[in-house]
Structures are given as C-alpha cells and as structure tokens.
C-alpha cells in the first residue's frame, strides 16, 4: 500500500523540508484532478509543517490507520554514527 506523504510520519518530516513553491508543486490541483477530495488543505498543511519544523518531530495520530500513533524525528546525520537508530514500539 502506498500512502500520501501528508498521511505518514516520515512523509510529514520530509515535506517540512520543502519551501512554499515546492509544496505547491507537490500538491498542485493538476495532480489531484482525478481525486480532488484527496488533496489536503495546503494552508492547514503548511501550518502543520511549520510546527513540525520548529519542534523537530512529527506525530501521526490516526492519519494513515485507525488506532495508529507514530512519532518520528528527522535525522540528517550522514556517515557511520548512532544517530537515527532508536525505534520505540508499544
């Protein structure tokens, strides 16, 4: 199953790195011509992404699946390090 980026923790983190023009391109009306109801509210999404960028983490609370809660942190470390290797499941 493939989910839209705005419905997943990792997707939200990656989207938070985009500028306004890039986000507008990803979510252009033309891309959602056949399924307009799936296109998110861009103003609301940008607000959420700005908060994610400030806080440094994203939370998926039932965005992709009922009962699912996921927390993600964007790791930009490159190389052989221990960064980004902690995973908690409950």
Secondary structure, DSSP 8 states (H G I E B T S, - for coil): ----GGGSHHHHHHHTTS-HHHHHHHT-GGGGTT-GGGS--HHHHHHHHHHHHHHTEEEEESSSSTT-EEEEE-----SSSSTT------
